Amino acid sequence: MRRITLLVVLVAFTFSCGGQWPVLQCVAWANMIREYSEMVPVTQAIQMTFSGQYPCALCKTIAEKKESDNAKVATLFQHEKKQVSSPLFVGDRSVIVSPQDFVAWSQFLQTRAEAPPVPPPRFA
């Protein structure tokens, strides 16, 4: 059961990181080598596959999907960049921290000067 769980987590992680595109690309390359080797020798089929001059329909679709995913990620980073450059956010409201607030908090967060209390003696 543990191996199945680990396998499911690994597959989920792979797909969440965009790992489906390299897997599909390998499938497309294998299919292209198989198809091209029916017409020409295997060495030439491999050269045709990896040259980029003869992409198959699956290769074109994968390239389009990768581009759309990259565009989505770029817009998300731009949106996050805009939020980071604005004032401090707490929930849905922005909080502007003044220098007086910062001084008050820094004094509050300073370390204590007195020693910690001594624990009471243990009774035997």
ZIQUISUL-V610883 format. One line per field, one symbol per residue. ss: DSSP state (A for helix, B for strand, O for the rest). burial: b if it has 9 or more other C-alpha atoms within 8 Angstrom, else e. A space follows every 50 residues. Layout:
BEGIN
ss = ???
burial = ???
END
This chain:
BEGIN
ss = OAAAAAAAAAAAAAAAOOAAAAAAAAAAAAAAAAAAAOOOOAAAAAAAAA AOOOOOAAAAAAAAAAAAAAAAAAAAAAAAAAAAAOOBBBOOBBBOOOAA AAAAAAAAOOOOOOOOOOOOOOOO
burial = eeeeeeeeeeeeebbeeebebeebbeebbeebbeebbeeeebebbbebbe eeeeeeeebbebeeebeeeeeeeeeeeeeeeeeeeeeeeeeeebeeeeee ebeeeeeeeeeeeeeeeeeeeeee
END
